[in-house]
Amino acid sequence: MPASTRLKIGLSACFQHADPARPLFTGKTLQYVEQSIAHWIMSAGAMVVMVPCPTGATARGDVTLDHYAEWLDGIVMHGGADVWPGSYGEEPLREEWVGDRVRDLYDLAVVKAFAQAGKPIFGVCRGLQLINVAFGGALYQDLQTQHPGAQQHRNATTYDQHFHDIHIVPGSHLAQLYPDKPRARVNSIHHQGIKRVAPDFVVEALSEPDGVPEAIRLQAAPGRGYIAATQWHPEFHRVGSDTLDDTAILNDFLAACTTAKARPAAPAPGPRGIRDRAARLLRQALRRRP
């Protein structure tokens, strides 16, 4: 298949902030992607483009996230660091749960740009949490501490080989993708989770037995685009394993990208609240800067 006919899918960047003690790229900010998720998207024939943050101390030129949203066919929001609790109106309960405010600002701006352009958005792990917060939801800063009866959702030793079961909500879009799987097994690599689901989003899967939301989707309505996310990492599924096969999820997202590419949407207003939330976070970050 020639490059001209392939989908171009953006992948949000992970950050390593400048560290004077780092022996390589000393004092430099690094933006990168994790290999597995890029290869997951590429497995269906799509091309992957990391969407770098255009702001920062070394910023040059006039390229914006809106340019990427106009050019690309969709975006996948990467996993990674905790979401800063200030993003949903809370103070960090522990220092290690402070998250990454700079990345929050970038991710919020990415979601806003692609949603405004009518391009499909899919989130993985942190991506689900960020999307939920961006549209007005809230998180548990730590499931073990704040969610009564929560099972272990992250094991630092087993990492992507730590699993639990999920219940797929009957009648949901996810249930249509997996009509013969009311329950499934998925990897679990997170300690934060959804406490309050964002308005206009529906929960499509819940962990068993503790009922933590594991998949969400923006409810279909005129003028709304495709926005969906999973708390687990579908890109870590191994062929032949007993975990949920990721193929249907990836194909569904890419089909939405193909549809959006064939029928470009007129520019839409940015999601309500994202612009104000990003501006508020920036003001708070500047106030707290040493």
Protein Blocks (a to p, Z undefined) as FASTA:
>chain_A
ZZklpccdddddddddddfkbmghghiacddddfklmmmmmmnopacdddddfbdjkbgc
jbdfklmmmmmnbdcddedddddfklnopacfbfklnopmklmmmmmmmmmmmmmnopac
ddehjlmmmmmmmnopacdfblklmmghiacfbdfklmmmcccdddddehiaklmmmmml
mbccdddddfbdcfbdcehiacfbdcdfklpafbdcddddehiacddddfbdfklpcghi
abdcfklmmmmmmmmmmmmmmmccddddddehjlmmmmmmmmmmmmmpZZ
